[in-house]
Amino acid sequence: MVGRFASTPLMKYFSVPLITLIYGTLCSLFSLVAAFTGGQAGLASLFIIFFFESCIYPNVFTSE
């Protein structure tokens, strides 16, 4: 939920497909980090993924 509120102002300055591309790429990157590292780094990566995914979901329904 924090990701949605933090990313809403970005939609004023950047296109929705660009934000979705960047956030999707970051989700993929942090998924690899979570898969190949363990402990606190892997757990932190999962929470970062949740942050970026929370913005991707509403962007799918608001894209042009």
Backbone hydrogen bonds in HBPLUS format (Angstrom, degrees):
<---DONOR---> <-ACCEPTOR-->    atom                        ^
c    i                          cat <-CA-CA->   ^        H-A-AA   ^      H-
h    n   atom  resd res      DA  || num        DHA   H-A  angle D-A-AA Bond
n    s   type  num  typ     dist DA aas  dist angle  dist       angle   num
A0005-PHE N   A0001-MET O   3.38 MM   4  6.75 163.1  2.41 151.3 153.7     1
A0006-ALA N   A0002-VAL O   2.90 MM   4  6.06 153.0  1.97 151.2 159.8     2
A0007-SER N   A0003-GLY O   2.96 MM   4  5.89 140.0  2.12 138.3 147.4     3
A0008-THR N   A0004-ARG O   3.09 MM   4  6.06 128.7  2.37 141.4 152.0     4
A0010-LEU N   A0007-SER O   3.06 MM   3  5.26 129.6  2.32 103.1 116.8     5
A0011-MET N   A0008-THR O   3.13 MM   3  5.50 141.4  2.29 108.3 118.0     6
A0012-LYS N   A0009-PRO O   3.17 MM   3  5.57 155.8  2.23 108.1 115.2     7
A0013-TYR N   A0010-LEU O   3.07 MM   3  5.45 137.7  2.25 107.0 117.6     8
A0014-PHE N   A0010-LEU O   2.87 MM   4  5.93 150.7  1.96 160.3 169.9     9
A0019-ILE N   A0015-SER O   3.12 MM   4  6.48 161.1  2.16 154.2 159.2    10
A0020-THR N   A0016-VAL O   2.94 MM   4  6.13 163.8  1.97 155.8 160.4    11
A0021-LEU N   A0017-PRO O   2.91 MM   4  6.05 152.8  1.98 141.7 149.1    12
A0022-ILE N   A0018-LEU O   2.98 MM   4  6.22 166.0  2.00 153.8 156.7    13
A0023-TYR N   A0019-ILE O   2.88 MM   4  6.00 170.6  1.89 154.7 157.9    14
A0024-GLY N   A0020-THR O   2.84 MM   4  5.78 152.5  1.92 141.9 150.1    15
A0025-THR N   A0021-LEU O   2.99 MM   4  6.10 154.6  2.05 143.5 150.2    16
A0026-LEU N   A0022-ILE O   2.97 MM   4  6.23 156.8  2.02 147.7 154.3    17
A0027-CYS N   A0023-TYR O   2.90 MM   4  6.10 149.1  2.00 142.1 150.7    18
A0028-SER N   A0024-GLY O   3.01 MM   4  6.26 155.3  2.07 144.2 150.4    19
A0029-LEU N   A0025-THR O   2.93 MM   4  6.20 157.8  1.98 148.3 154.6    20
A0030-PHE N   A0026-LEU O   2.93 MM   4  6.08 170.3  1.94 152.1 154.3    21
A0031-SER N   A0027-CYS O   2.89 MM   4  5.98 134.7  2.10 138.9 151.4    22
A0032-LEU N   A0028-SER O   3.13 MM   4  6.44 151.8  2.21 145.6 151.3    23
A0033-VAL N   A0029-LEU O   3.08 MM   4  6.46 154.9  2.14 145.0 152.5    24
A0034-ALA N   A0030-PHE O   2.91 MM   4  6.04 156.4  1.97 139.0 145.1    25
A0035-ALA N   A0031-SER O   2.92 MM   4  6.08 144.6  2.04 141.2 151.2    26
A0036-PHE N   A0032-LEU O   2.99 MM   4  6.11 153.3  2.06 151.2 156.7    27
A0037-THR N   A0033-VAL O   3.00 MM   4  5.81 128.7  2.27 145.4 154.1    28
A0043-LEU N   A0039-GLY O   3.14 MM   4  6.40 158.3  2.19 147.7 154.2    29
A0044-ALA N   A0040-GLN O   2.86 MM   4  5.94 157.6  1.91 144.0 150.2    30
A0045-SER N   A0041-ALA O   2.99 MM   4  6.15 149.0  2.09 139.9 148.4    31
A0046-LEU N   A0042-GLY O   3.13 MM   4  6.43 146.7  2.24 141.4 149.3    32
A0047-PHE N   A0043-LEU O   3.23 MM   4  6.61 154.6  2.30 147.2 153.0    33
A0048-ILE N   A0044-ALA O   2.98 MM   4  6.26 149.7  2.08 146.7 155.6    34
A0049-ILE N   A0045-SER O   2.91 MM   4  6.16 149.9  2.00 145.5 153.6    35
A0050-PHE N   A0046-LEU O   3.06 MM   4  6.39 154.6  2.12 145.4 151.5    36
A0051-PHE N   A0047-PHE O   3.10 MM   4  6.39 146.9  2.22 139.3 147.9    37
A0052-PHE N   A0048-ILE O   3.13 MM   4  6.50 160.4  2.17 153.0 155.8    38
A0053-GLU N   A0049-ILE O   2.86 MM   4  6.03 158.8  1.91 156.3 163.0    39
A0054-SER N   A0050-PHE O   3.12 MM   4  6.11 144.5  2.25 140.5 147.7    40
A0055-CYS N   A0052-PHE O   3.33 MM   3  5.67 149.3  2.43 104.5 112.3    41
A0057-TYR N   A0053-GLU O   3.35 MM   4  6.50 163.9  2.38 159.2 158.5    42
A0059-ASN N   A0055-CYS O   3.38 MM   4  6.45 149.5  2.48 142.5 151.0    43
A0060-VAL N   A0056-ILE O   3.20 MM   4  6.46 140.1  2.37 153.9 162.5    44
A0061-PHE N   A0058-PRO O   3.23 MM   3  5.47 130.3  2.49 101.0 112.4    45
A0062-THR N   A0059-ASN O   3.24 MM   3  5.07 145.8  2.37  94.4 104.2    46
